[in-house]
Amino acid sequence: MIREKFRKINEWLWEAPREEKEGMRVPARIYASSKILQETEEEALKQLISISKIPGIVSYALAMPDIHLGYGPPIGGVGAIDKEKGVISPSFIGFDENCGVRVLTSGVKKEEIKEHIDKLSTELYRKVPSGVGQKGPLKLSSEEMEKVLQGGSFFLASRGLANQEDIRNCEDGGKIKDARPDFVSEEAKKRGREQLGTLGSGNHFLEIQEVEKIFNKEEASKMGLFEQQVVFMIHTGSRGLGHQNCGDYLKEAKKITGKYDTSASEKELLSFPFNSPEGKRFFGAMSAACNFAFANRQVITESVRKAFHRTMGSSVELKLLYDVAHNIAKIEKHEIAGKEKELLVHRKGATRAFPGQPVIIPGSMGTSSYILLGREKGKDSFYSVSHGAGRRLSRKAAKKRISGKETIKKLERKGIIVKCGSAKGISEEAPETYKDIEEVVEVIYNAGLSERVAKLKPLAVIKGE
């Protein structure tokens, strides 16, 4: 079994040495407790071993404790790749390019709005389109689409849909400068044109939450967090545009198989040399799709603000605490063998956690979420942490075993309001289909990758099918 090849480095870190599998360029490491390692699928661990074979990968192939089976690399995978000698892989970013999470803070406590939560969640469900095929509040012209792909949230500021604090508290200021809209296909643009400001389906959600516990009062104060505070969490990405873009470039990678020696051991790990014309095109297109995702979450933010003010009045401001991506490849500088080096860091279902940066780790539907703070020791993981709890049951298995209607009833018995188009997809996202978020965060904290700041609990969940 692949699991047995991982040797314990400490209570929170395990490693499969290069010698364990032919073709490994670097060791494979997983941040996990013994329990999490045991409940991780064998296939996901095989995928982790596979990414250790990617040309140009340095130091380690990494997996976070939320690791689970994905397309190509595992979800929860991290790989830092030499920019000059290595590759860029569409499947090591994922189909939902720049799927990410943001948190909005309010200045009110749950006690002050508890009688209005049901009305507020209904208004949020009405204002923020969710589910397959839903259209957003903006219909972009061809010219506006180009500007969104180029400028992301930064462009929306010129339209009065983002303020300077929104820009400042977003990863990259909500705009990746390497974006090339001309490298995004017309089909991808067509799919995204009416989807700006929509949640989509699957594990995407909008939640009203309460700050249940503060771990670090000083850092929480800097972030504007306090106990019993009402906050909002938004989880979504680049919608159909990003999915189409990833698919387009996977097809292109397949067509040119053999043109370059990328040494892909798995067909799902098809890639381009980063410095090839094809690699540059994909990087530019991926960056543009990421800008669309930043803009998507920003438009949803404005819809949340409108819904809140319509329900509660306009005297309370909703501020963006932070927005961070978890399906992305970025050029970053990291220290390798005592020297600073530019690397292309792939994070698939993994979140950037630079020292001093707010880190958002959402739980599964109905469970706690966490705000953390990046730490210097995180350099061991290229400043990366989990993006969530991580699945323990596949969607197919969840549908067979779990009733969506019963899940909604269970959540309501806990006092959690659920607004959704139908119960059809709820079974896939039930809490029991995911790993325990408390255990996942315990690994991240004890491994020294991030500092716990606050624990959040859900009051209402808004989802599509």
C-alpha positions, 0 to 999 in steps of 0.5 A, a space after each residue: 500500500 502507498 500509505 505504508 511508504 510514508 514515514 513519520 517525521 513528526 506527529 504532523 508530517 510524513 514523508 515518502 522518500 525519493 527511493 520509494 518510487 521510480 521517477 520521483 524527483 523529490 520526496 513527497 510529504 503530507 501534513 497530517 495526523 495519524 488519523 488523517 493519514 489513515 483516512 486519506 484515500 490510497 488514490 490521492 496518495 498515489 497522485 501525491 507521488 505522481 506530482 513528485 515526478 513533475 519536471 522542475 519540481 523543487 524540495 518536496 511534493 506537498 499535500 495539506 491535511 485536507 488532501 483528497 482525490 482530484 483530477 491529476 494532482 490531489 486536491 490539497 496539493 502544492 508544488 513549487 516548480 523551477 520557473 526556468 526549467 519546469 512546467 505549468 500544469 492546468 490540472 495542477 491548478 484545477 478546473 475552477 481557476 481561482 476558486 477562493 474564499 473571502 470574509 466580510 466583517 460587520 460591527 454588530 453582534 448576533 444578539 442584535 440581529 438574531 430576529 432578522 437572520 431568517 429574513 436576511 438569509 432569504 434576501 441574500 438568497 434572492 440577491 445572490 444567484 446560486 445553482 447551475 445556469 443562474 445569471 448574475 446582476 451584470 451582463 457584460 459587453 465584449 469590451 467590459 469582459 476584456 476589462 474584467 479579465 485584465 483588471 479584476 476587482 481593480 476594474 470594478 472599483 472604477 465602476 463603483 463596485 469596489 472600494 479601496 479597502 476591498 482592493 487592499 484586502 484582496 490577494 494581489 489587490 484583486 488583479 493579477 498583472 500577468 493576465 492576457 484576455 486575448 489568450 482566453 477562448 471566445 467560448 470561455 468568455 461567452 460562458 462567463 459573460 452573464 455569470 459575474 456575481 453568481 455562486 454556482 453549485 457544488 461546494 460553493 456557498 455563502 454563509 452568515 456566521 458568528 465569531 464563536 471564539 477568539 484565540 489571539 486577541 491582539 491579532 483578532 483586534 487588528 483584523 476587526 474581529 470580536 466574539 459574537 460578531 456577525 460575519 459573512 463568508 463567500 466561497 466561489 470561483 471563476 465559474 464556467 469561464 475558468 472551467 472552459 479555460 482549463 479544459 481548452 488548455 488540457 486539450 491543447 496539451 494533449 494535442 502537442 504530446 511529444 513536442 516537449 519532454 515534459 515526462 508526464 507519467 499520467 495523462 491527467 498531468 499533461 503540462 507545458 514547459 513554462 517558458 514555451 509559447 504554449 506555457 506562456 499562453 496558458 499562464 496569461 489565460 489562467 491569470 485572466 480567469 483568476 481576475 474574473 474570479 476576484 471580480 465575481 466574489 467582489 460583485 457578490 460582496 456588493 450584493 451581500 452589502 445591498 441585502 444586508 442594508 435592505 434588511 438591517 438598514 444602511 448604518 452598518 458597514 460590511 468590510 472585507 477582512 481578506 480574500 484568498 485564492 486556493 486554485 492557482 499558480 503564481 510566480 513567487 520568490 522562495 529560499 532554496 538551498 540558501 538562495 532566493 529563487 523565482 518559482 512557479 508555485 502551484 496550489 490546488 485546493 491549498 491556500 497561500 499563507 504568507 507571514 502576517 497574512 490572514 488565512 481563511 479555512 472554511 469548514 464543511 456545511 454546518 461546521 466551524 470555519 477558521 481565521 488564521 494568520 500566516 507564520 514564518 515557519 510556513 516557509 517549509 510548505 512554501 507558505 501554504 495551508 489547507 483550503 478546507 476540511 477535505 472530502 472523505 466521501 466522494 460525491 457519488 458515495 454521498 448521494 447513495 448514503 445521505 439524504 439531502 432533506 434529512 441533512 437540512 433538518 439536522 442543520 435546522 435542529 442545530 439552529 442553522 438556516 438553510 436556503 437552497 434551490 433544492 435538497 438534491 445537491 445537499 447530500 454531497 455537501 453534508 458534514 459527514 462527507 468531509 474530514 473533521 475541520 477541527 483535526 485539520 486546523 489542529 495539524 496546520 497549527 501544530 505544524 507551525 504553518 499558521 496561528 489560530 486567530 478566530 473560530 466561526 460558526 454558521 448561522 445560515 447557509 445559502 447554496 445552489 443545487 
